[in-house]
């Protein structure tokens, strides 16, 4: 059985994942409202991925005999200056998620909770990929600048993204 300290931390992180999904939906809504359907699709897929992460923690809690507890979702930022601003906000969000997983992992090590350490490794690896991916998008958007043709092609590429648990 997990300690109450770890169980509470995992429950908080589960809810953080659902908050992150809500934030990505808000970014998608901004993009959709501004006729950037490809970027909107990217964020809708990101939201699916975050919900998948939340459910992964939910299942782990249940498998360990812990009651998964849901809290209210934090209202996300909805006003952005540009598509680039949405990606910069996404990177800050991912860095915050990474920090939370570091703290969770530290706690698991402190309590010698080896199964949880093993479980959290997947998320740590995932966060490296998430931050790198978002950072790459930021660099591409900066490089594209005001080139509307390049932006159109890039948006079209991101519009093809489909989330599957295999690529989460």
N, CA, C and O of each residue as an XYZ file, in Angstrom:
672
protein
N       0.844     -1.185      0.000
C       0.000      0.000      0.000
C       0.887      1.245      0.000
O       1.908      1.308      0.684
N       0.470      2.212     -0.775
C       1.209      3.462     -0.843
C       0.980      4.290      0.408
O      -0.098      4.247      1.002
N       1.993      5.043      0.806
C       1.810      5.955      1.938
C       0.828      7.046      1.521
O       0.640      7.308      0.333
N       0.214      7.666      2.501
C      -0.734      8.741      2.186
C      -0.028      9.908      1.509
O      -0.623     10.608      0.690
N       1.229     10.118      1.847
C       2.001     11.203      1.245
C       2.172     10.980     -0.267
O       1.963     11.896     -1.062
N       2.548      9.768     -0.647
C       2.712      9.452     -2.072
C       1.352      9.406     -2.766
O       1.208      9.904     -3.882
N       0.369      8.818     -2.117
C      -0.976      8.755     -2.708
C      -1.507     10.155     -2.982
O      -2.063     10.406     -4.051
N      -1.342     11.069     -2.028
C      -1.805     12.452     -2.217
C      -1.043     13.129     -3.359
O      -1.634     13.847     -4.165
N       0.264     12.898     -3.423
C       1.079     13.504     -4.478
C       0.684     12.970     -5.858
O       0.617     13.726     -6.827
N       0.425     11.671     -5.937
C      -0.014     11.089     -7.207
C      -1.394     11.607     -7.602
O      -1.644     11.883     -8.776
N      -2.278     11.738     -6.635
C      -3.601     12.301     -6.928
C      -3.474     13.741     -7.437
O      -4.165     14.127     -8.380
N      -2.597     14.531     -6.821
C      -2.380     15.907     -7.294
C      -1.859     15.903     -8.728
O      -2.301     16.691     -9.564
N      -0.915     15.005     -9.001
C      -0.359     14.961    -10.345
C      -1.382     14.475    -11.360
O      -1.409     14.961    -12.491
N      -2.214     13.534    -10.977
C      -3.281     13.087    -11.873
C      -4.138     14.292    -12.255
O      -4.457     14.491    -13.427
N      -4.502     15.088    -11.261
C      -5.313     16.274    -11.530
C      -4.544     17.316    -12.337
O      -5.132     18.018    -13.160
N      -3.232     17.424    -12.110
C      -2.407     18.328    -12.913
C      -2.438     17.941    -14.388
O      -2.438     18.805    -15.265
N      -2.465     16.643    -14.651
C      -2.523     16.180    -16.039
C      -3.840     16.588    -16.693
O      -3.864     16.979    -17.860
N      -4.924     16.498    -15.946
C      -6.210     16.923    -16.498
C      -6.260     18.446    -16.660
O      -6.887     18.949    -17.593
N      -5.609     19.175    -15.762
C      -5.475     20.630    -15.922
C      -4.689     20.947    -17.191
O      -5.055     21.851    -17.942
N      -3.617     20.206    -17.427
C      -2.803     20.422    -18.623
C      -3.635     20.169    -19.886
O      -3.512     20.889    -20.876
N      -4.476     19.143    -19.836
C      -5.357     18.870    -20.979
C      -6.273     20.064    -21.230
O      -6.478     20.466    -22.376
N      -6.817     20.622    -20.169
C      -7.703     21.782    -20.295
C      -6.939     22.976    -20.883
O      -7.475     23.707    -21.716
N      -5.706     23.169    -20.455
C      -4.888     24.267    -20.987
C      -4.639     24.074    -22.478
O      -4.694     25.034    -23.247
N      -4.364     22.836    -22.890
C      -4.160     22.572    -24.317
C      -5.450     22.784    -25.108
O      -5.407     23.245    -26.249
N      -6.581     22.456    -24.520
C      -7.848     22.735    -25.201
C      -8.025     24.242    -25.404
O      -8.504     24.677    -26.451
N      -7.643     25.029    -24.413
C      -7.741     26.492    -24.526
C      -6.810     27.010    -25.620
O      -7.174     27.922    -26.362
N      -5.619     26.439    -25.724
C      -4.700     26.837    -26.789
C      -5.283     26.467    -28.151
O      -5.186     27.230    -29.113
N      -5.886     25.287    -28.211
C      -6.543     24.864    -29.446
C      -7.690     25.786    -29.817
O      -7.877     26.119    -30.987
N      -8.450     26.194    -28.823
C      -9.580     27.101    -29.083
C      -9.080     28.441    -29.621
O      -9.679     29.012    -30.533
N      -7.989     28.936    -29.057
C      -7.402     30.187    -29.563
C      -7.022     30.020    -31.033
O      -7.346     30.864    -31.868
N      -6.336     28.926    -31.335
C      -5.892     28.690    -32.713
C      -7.077     28.535    -33.656
O      -7.086     29.106    -34.746
N      -8.063     27.775    -33.244
C      -9.259     27.566    -34.074
C      -9.968     28.893    -34.325
O     -10.371     29.186    -35.451
N     -10.116     29.684    -33.285
C     -10.783     30.987    -33.403
C     -10.058     31.904    -34.388
O     -10.679     32.732    -35.053
N      -8.752     31.747    -34.472
C      -7.952     32.581    -35.364
C      -7.626     31.886    -36.691
O      -6.690     32.264    -37.395
N      -8.418     30.866    -37.010
C      -8.323     30.152    -38.296
C      -6.986     29.448    -38.528
O      -6.472     29.405    -39.646
N      -6.444     28.902    -37.452
C      -5.247     28.067    -37.537
C      -5.640     26.639    -37.174
O      -5.255     26.124    -36.124
N      -6.411     26.011    -38.054
C      -6.937     24.680    -37.778
C      -5.880     23.619    -37.548
O      -6.081     22.725    -36.726
N      -4.761     23.693    -38.250
C      -3.692     22.710    -38.064
C      -3.065     22.800    -36.691
O      -2.789     21.786    -36.051
N      -2.840     24.044    -36.236
C      -2.295     24.221    -34.892
C      -3.329     23.816    -33.839
O      -2.985     23.248    -32.803
N      -4.602     24.117    -34.122
C      -5.670     23.702    -33.207
C      -5.665     22.183    -33.068
O      -5.789     21.656    -31.962
N      -5.520     21.481    -34.191
C      -5.468     20.023    -34.149
C      -4.301     19.548    -33.291
O      -4.449     18.618    -32.498
N      -3.149     20.180    -33.448
C      -1.994     19.806    -32.642
C      -2.350     19.868    -31.156
O      -2.052     18.941    -30.403
N      -2.985     20.955    -30.742
C      -3.320     21.118    -29.324
C      -4.431     20.168    -28.872
O      -4.424     19.713    -27.728
N      -5.370     19.870    -29.743
C      -6.411     18.898    -29.380
C      -5.788     17.521    -29.157
O      -6.203     16.781    -28.265
N      -4.789     17.182    -29.972
C      -4.086     15.913    -29.794
C      -3.262     15.929    -28.507
O      -3.167     14.919    -27.809
N      -2.665     17.087    -28.199
C      -1.924     17.229    -26.941
C      -2.866     17.020    -25.754
O      -2.502     16.374    -24.771
N      -4.071     17.569    -25.854
C      -5.044     17.401    -24.771
C      -5.367     15.923    -24.571
O      -5.458     15.452    -23.437
N      -5.540     15.195    -25.671
C      -5.795     13.751    -25.577
C      -4.639     13.046    -24.869
O      -4.847     12.161    -24.039
N      -3.434     13.451    -25.210
C      -2.257     12.840    -24.600
C      -2.214     13.110    -23.094
O      -1.899     12.214    -22.312
N      -2.527     14.327    -22.693
C      -2.528     14.660    -21.260
C      -3.609     13.878    -20.518
O      -3.384     13.426    -19.395
N      -4.772     13.715    -21.132
C      -5.824     12.893    -20.497
C      -5.354     11.446    -20.370
O      -5.625     10.787    -19.367
N      -4.658     10.963    -21.376
C      -4.089      9.610    -21.320
C      -3.134      9.492    -20.133
O      -3.154      8.501    -19.403
N      -2.298     10.518    -19.949
C      -1.368     10.519    -18.810
C      -2.130     10.511    -17.482
O      -1.787      9.769    -16.562
N      -3.167     11.346    -17.400
C      -3.977     11.378    -16.180
C      -4.601     10.024    -15.886
O      -4.637      9.584    -14.737
N      -5.091      9.366    -16.926
C      -5.711      8.055    -16.742
C      -4.679      6.983    -16.398
O      -4.996      6.009    -15.714
N      -3.472      7.157    -16.863
C      -2.395      6.221    -16.513
C      -2.131      6.291    -14.998
O      -1.943      5.263    -14.347
N      -2.119      7.491    -14.458
C      -1.940      7.651    -13.009
C      -3.166      7.134    -12.272
O      -3.039      6.471    -11.243
N      -4.347      7.430    -12.788
C      -5.608      6.934    -12.213
C      -5.553      5.406    -12.076
O      -5.870      4.855    -11.022
N      -5.147      4.736    -13.156
C      -5.086      3.272    -13.143
C      -4.040      2.777    -12.146
O      -4.269      1.789    -11.449
N      -2.904      3.451    -12.074
C      -1.862      3.062    -11.125
C      -2.383      3.172     -9.692
O      -2.177      2.272     -8.878
N      -3.052      4.272     -9.396
C      -3.621      4.446     -8.053
C      -4.583      3.304     -7.730
O      -4.519      2.720     -6.648
N      -5.464      2.993     -8.660
C      -6.416      1.903     -8.439
C      -5.713      0.563     -8.278
O      -6.092     -0.249     -7.434
N      -4.685      0.336     -9.094
C      -3.944     -0.922     -8.981
C      -3.238     -1.058     -7.639
O      -2.979     -2.169     -7.175
N      -2.930      0.068     -7.021
C      -2.243      0.061     -5.727
C      -3.232      0.185     -4.558
O      -2.817      0.352     -3.411
N      -4.520      0.103     -4.845
C      -5.521      0.133     -3.786
C      -5.796      1.524     -3.234
O      -6.278      1.666     -2.110
N      -5.491      2.549     -4.023
C      -5.691      3.935     -3.588
C      -6.875      4.532     -4.335
O      -7.035      4.321     -5.538
N      -7.690      5.267     -3.623
C      -8.845      5.947     -4.216
C      -8.355      7.160     -5.005
O      -7.760      8.078     -4.439
N      -8.606      7.159     -6.309
C      -8.271      8.315     -7.147
C      -9.274      9.421     -6.827
O     -10.486      9.212     -6.887
N      -8.762     10.578     -6.493
C      -9.621     11.693     -6.094
C      -9.447     12.858     -7.053
O      -8.333     13.298     -7.337
N     -10.575     13.340     -7.540
C     -10.557     14.419     -8.511
C     -10.848     15.758     -7.842
O     -11.683     15.864     -6.944
N     -10.136     16.765     -8.309
C     -10.381     18.124     -7.829
C     -10.884     18.948     -9.000
O     -10.865     18.490    -10.143
N     -11.331     20.153     -8.719
C     -11.825     21.002     -9.799
C     -10.664     21.412    -10.697
O      -9.523     21.547    -10.256
N     -10.991     21.603    -11.951
C      -9.992     21.969    -12.941
C      -9.744     23.466    -12.862
O     -10.674     24.263    -12.737
N      -8.474     23.830    -12.937
C      -8.082     25.228    -12.914
C      -8.443     25.879    -14.248
O      -8.231     25.291    -15.308
N      -8.982     27.079    -14.192
C      -9.303     27.778    -15.433
C      -8.006     28.115    -16.158
O      -7.126     28.764    -15.591
N      -7.883     27.679    -17.410
C      -6.628     27.920    -18.121
C      -6.560     29.325    -18.713
O      -7.565     30.028    -18.820
N      -5.359     29.704    -19.089
C      -5.138     30.933    -19.840
C      -5.860     30.782    -21.174
O      -5.767     29.735    -21.814
N      -6.570     31.809    -21.593
C      -7.309     31.726    -22.853
C      -6.912     32.803    -23.855
O      -7.266     32.717    -25.031
N      -6.184     33.807    -23.403
C      -5.781     34.897    -24.292
C      -4.301     34.762    -24.631
O      -3.445     34.697    -23.748
N      -4.027     34.721    -25.899
C      -2.658     34.595    -26.383
C      -2.407     35.684    -27.423
O      -3.339     36.178    -28.058
N      -1.140     36.049    -27.589
C      -0.776     37.086    -28.550
C      -0.607     36.522    -29.959
O      -0.784     37.228    -30.953
N      -0.263     35.239    -30.023
C       0.052     34.629    -31.318
C       0.136     33.115    -31.148
O       0.077     32.593    -30.035
N       0.273     32.430    -32.269
C       0.497     30.985    -32.217
C       1.797     30.700    -31.471
O       1.872     29.769    -30.670
N       2.822     31.514    -31.742
C       4.092     31.345    -31.033
C       3.882     31.458    -29.524
O       4.464     30.689    -28.759
N       3.068     32.394    -29.099
C       2.776     32.564    -27.674
C       2.138     31.307    -27.081
O       2.414     30.960    -25.932
N       1.290     30.621    -27.850
C       0.681     29.384    -27.340
C       1.765     28.338    -27.091
O       1.724     27.628    -26.086
N       2.727     28.242    -27.996
C       3.802     27.257    -27.825
C       4.724     27.630    -26.670
O       5.199     26.756    -25.944
N       4.975     28.917    -26.498
C       5.803     29.339    -25.364
C       5.088     29.047    -24.044
O       5.721     28.653    -23.065
N       3.775     29.241    -24.023
C       2.987     28.879    -22.830
C       3.012     27.369    -22.612
O       3.112     26.899    -21.478
N       2.922     26.617    -23.698
C       2.960     25.155    -23.599
C       4.299     24.688    -23.027
O       4.340     23.761    -22.217
N       5.387     25.324    -23.445
C       6.702     24.932    -22.928
C       6.796     25.199    -21.430
O       7.329     24.373    -20.689
N       6.293     26.328    -20.980
C       6.306     26.625    -19.545
C       5.474     25.598    -18.782
O       5.857     25.154    -17.700
N       4.346     25.231    -19.351
C       3.494     24.214    -18.729
C       4.235     22.888    -18.629
O       4.207     22.245    -17.580
N       4.894     22.472    -19.700
C       5.615     21.200    -19.691
C       6.776     21.226    -18.698
O       7.053     20.219    -18.046
N       7.449     22.356    -18.578
C       8.531     22.471    -17.599
C       7.991     22.336    -16.176
O       8.641     21.746    -15.313
N       6.815     22.879    -15.940
C       6.182     22.752    -14.629
C       5.814     21.294    -14.345
O       6.005     20.804    -13.232
N       5.289     20.612    -15.356
C       4.942     19.197    -15.210
C       6.200     18.384    -14.905
O       6.184     17.509    -14.040
N       7.284     18.676    -15.616
C       8.548     17.972    -15.377
C       8.995     18.158    -13.931
O       9.386     17.200    -13.266
N       8.933     19.389    -13.455
C       9.323     19.677    -12.068
C       8.473     18.867    -11.090
O       8.988     18.327    -10.111
N       7.166     18.784    -11.362
C       6.279     18.005    -10.491
C       6.665     16.528    -10.477
O       6.637     15.884     -9.428
N       7.026     15.994    -11.644
C       7.437     14.591    -11.686
C       8.776     14.383    -10.989
O       8.996     13.330    -10.390
N       9.671     15.360    -11.054
C      10.923     15.262    -10.298
C      10.629     15.186     -8.803
O      11.197     14.357     -8.092
N       9.739     16.059     -8.332
C       9.397     16.067     -6.906
C       8.743     14.756     -6.488
O       9.032     14.225     -5.416
N       7.871     14.242     -7.329
C       7.223     12.952     -7.053
C       8.257     11.830     -6.989
O       8.207     10.973     -6.107
N       9.180     11.849     -7.926
C      10.218     10.815     -7.950
C      11.115     10.923     -6.726
O      11.484      9.909     -6.134
N      11.465     12.142     -6.345
C      12.260     12.339     -5.123
C      11.539     11.756     -3.912
O      12.151     11.098     -3.071
N      10.243     12.002     -3.831
C       9.449     11.478     -2.719
C       9.440      9.946     -2.738
O       9.592      9.305     -1.698
N       9.262      9.371     -3.921
C       9.252      7.909     -4.038
C      10.603      7.324     -3.612
O      10.648      6.286     -2.952
N      11.698      7.986     -3.988
C      13.022      7.523     -3.562
C      13.173      7.641     -2.045
O      13.697      6.746     -1.381
N      12.703      8.765     -1.522
C      12.782      9.007     -0.079
C      12.068      7.894      0.697
O      12.541      7.457      1.746
N      10.939      7.448      0.173
C      10.147      6.421      0.855
C      10.489      5.007      0.385
O       9.865      4.034      0.809
N      11.481      4.906     -0.488
C      11.897      3.604     -1.029
C      10.712      2.849     -1.636
O      10.560      1.642     -1.449
N       9.889      3.585     -2.358
C       8.702      3.029     -3.012
C       9.096      2.649     -4.448
O       8.847      3.395     -5.396
N       9.711      1.480     -4.578
C      10.343      1.056     -5.823
C       9.359      0.885     -6.978
O       9.696      1.213     -8.116
N       8.180      0.392     -6.722
C       7.202      0.237     -7.804
C       6.811      1.607     -8.355
O       6.644      1.769     -9.563
N       6.667      2.578     -7.478
C       6.316      3.929     -7.919
C       7.479      4.567     -8.672
O       7.263      5.285     -9.648
N       8.696      4.315     -8.233
C       9.869      4.819     -8.945
C       9.861      4.273    -10.372
O      10.077      5.017    -11.328
N       9.616      2.992    -10.506
C       9.557      2.365    -11.824
C       8.434      2.974    -12.663
O       8.633      3.273    -13.841
N       7.278      3.157    -12.075
C       6.131      3.754    -12.762
C       6.463      5.167    -13.244
O       6.147      5.527    -14.378
N       7.091      5.955    -12.395
C       7.374      7.354    -12.723
C       8.450      7.511    -13.791
O       8.501      8.541    -14.463
N       9.299      6.521    -13.956
C      10.353      6.606    -14.976
C       9.750      6.849    -16.353
O      10.295      7.629    -17.135
N       8.642      6.198    -16.658
C       7.989      6.403    -17.957
C       7.648      7.876    -18.156
O       7.857      8.422    -19.239
N       7.126      8.517    -17.117
C       6.749      9.922    -17.210
C       7.970     10.827    -17.348
O       7.936     11.808    -18.091
N       9.039     10.503    -16.642
C      10.261     11.301    -16.758
C      10.793     11.258    -18.192
O      11.173     12.286    -18.752
N      10.816     10.069    -18.774
C      11.259      9.929    -20.164
C      10.321     10.689    -21.102
O      10.773     11.344    -22.040
N       9.043     10.603    -20.851
C       8.031     11.293    -21.662
C       8.225     12.805    -21.599
O       8.079     13.495    -22.608
N       8.551     13.315    -20.427
C       8.720     14.766    -20.275
C       9.916     15.288    -21.057
O       9.877     16.406    -21.570
N      10.972     14.500    -21.156
C      12.118     14.912    -21.974
C      11.647     15.095    -23.417
O      11.979     16.087    -24.064
N      10.877     14.138    -23.910
C      10.343     14.218    -25.279
C       9.390     15.401    -25.437
O       9.444     16.113    -26.440
N       8.522     15.610    -24.455
C       7.541     16.700    -24.540
C       8.224     18.059    -24.619
O       7.898     18.875    -25.482
N       9.170     18.299    -23.721
C       9.857     19.585    -23.723
C      10.633     19.785    -25.023
O      10.604     20.876    -25.593
N      11.316     18.760    -25.496
C      12.093     18.869    -26.738
C      11.181     19.150    -27.929
O      11.508     19.964    -28.792
N      10.040     18.475    -27.968
C       9.100     18.664    -29.072
C       8.559     20.091    -29.113
O       8.559     20.732    -30.164
N       8.104     20.577    -27.976
C       7.550     21.936    -27.919
C       8.639     22.952    -28.238
O       8.387     23.920    -28.956
N       9.837     22.748    -27.718
C      10.944     23.655    -27.999
C      11.253     23.690    -29.494
O      11.529     24.757    -30.043
N      11.208     22.549    -30.147
C      11.437     22.488    -31.595
C      10.379     23.295    -32.343
O      10.699     24.024    -33.283
N       9.120     23.166    -31.926
C       8.057     23.942    -32.571
C       8.297     25.445    -32.405
O       8.072     26.222    -33.332
N       8.747     25.838    -31.235
C       9.048     27.255    -30.991
C      10.150     27.723    -31.937
O      10.039     28.783    -32.553
N      11.201     26.939    -32.047
C      12.311     27.318    -32.927
C      11.867     27.391    -34.384
O      12.275     28.300    -35.106
N      11.039     26.451    -34.825
C      10.523     26.484    -36.200
C       9.682     27.739    -36.424
O       9.834     28.420    -37.438
N       8.805     28.040    -35.487
C       7.952     29.221    -35.641
C       8.771     30.508    -35.659
O       8.451     31.435    -36.403
N       9.810     30.570    -34.857
C      10.682     31.749    -34.881
C      11.389     31.854    -36.224
O      11.519     32.947    -36.775
N      11.840     30.743    -36.744
C      12.528     30.714    -38.035
C      11.574     31.119    -39.159
O      11.958     31.849    -40.072
N      10.350     30.648    -39.090
C       9.349     30.975    -40.107
C       9.023     32.468    -40.086
O       8.855     33.095    -41.132
N       8.939     33.020    -38.887
C       8.634     34.447    -38.749
C       7.335     34.819    -39.435
O       6.289     34.238    -39.143
N       7.388     35.767    -40.329
C       6.196     36.267    -41.030
C       5.991     35.619    -42.400
O       5.162     36.083    -43.182
N       6.724     34.571    -42.693
C       6.585     33.893    -43.987
C       5.277     33.098    -43.987
O       5.215     31.987    -43.460
N       4.254     33.671    -44.575
C       2.916     33.062    -44.555
C       2.869     31.715    -45.273
O       2.123     30.826    -44.865
N       3.651     31.556    -46.331
C       3.672     30.273    -47.042
C       4.281     29.178    -46.165
O       3.752     28.069    -46.087
N       5.381     29.495    -45.515
C       6.015     28.513    -44.631
C       5.092     28.186    -43.454
O       4.979     27.029    -43.050
N       4.436     29.205    -42.911
C       3.505     28.984    -41.802
C       2.357     28.081    -42.244
O       1.944     27.189    -41.503
N       1.845     28.310    -43.448
C       0.764     27.484    -43.985
C       1.204     26.024    -44.079
O       0.474     25.124    -43.665
N       2.394     25.793    -44.622
C       2.893     24.420    -44.769
C       3.128     23.756    -43.412
O       2.833     22.576    -43.224
N       3.663     24.533    -42.474
C       3.921     23.987    -41.140
C       2.618     23.653    -40.429
O       2.494     22.612    -39.784
N       1.654     24.548    -40.558
C       0.339     24.300    -39.954
C      -0.303     23.057    -40.551
O      -0.900     22.247    -39.842
N      -0.172     22.920    -41.858
C      -0.746     21.755    -42.533
C      -0.122     20.461    -41.995
O      -0.815     19.464    -41.791
N       1.198     20.494    -41.768
C       1.890     19.326    -41.214
C       1.361     18.985    -39.821
O       1.092     17.820    -39.531
N       1.210     19.996    -38.956
C       0.722     19.739    -37.596
C      -0.745     19.311    -37.594
O      -1.210     18.654    -36.663
N      -1.457     19.688    -38.636
C      -2.854     19.271    -38.759
C      -3.010     17.783    -39.000
O      -4.103     17.239    -38.844
N      -1.930     17.119    -39.380
C      -1.965     15.672    -39.637
C      -1.737     14.842    -38.384
O      -1.914     13.624    -38.402
N      -1.345     15.492    -37.302
C      -1.011     14.749    -36.075
C      -2.234     14.026    -35.526
O      -3.322     14.595    -35.432
N      -2.035     12.768    -35.168
C      -3.081     11.976    -34.529
C      -2.465     11.318    -33.296
O      -1.430     10.656    -33.381
N      -3.112     11.509    -32.166
C      -2.620     10.884    -30.935
C      -2.997      9.409    -30.915
O      -4.136      9.043    -31.205
N      -2.032      8.573    -30.570
C      -2.290      7.177    -30.245
C      -1.465      6.871    -29.003
O      -0.363      7.397    -28.851
N      -1.971      6.042    -28.130
C      -1.217      5.709    -26.910
C       0.186      5.163    -27.207
O       1.082      5.273    -26.370
N       0.377      4.579    -28.389
C       1.695      4.043    -28.730
C       2.728      5.149    -28.898
O       3.917      4.918    -28.680
N       2.291      6.357    -29.285
C       3.265      7.440    -29.466
C       3.180      8.462    -28.341
O       3.640      9.594    -28.490
N       2.591      8.064    -27.211
C       2.462      8.976    -26.069
C       3.740      9.026    -25.274
O       3.818      9.742    -24.275
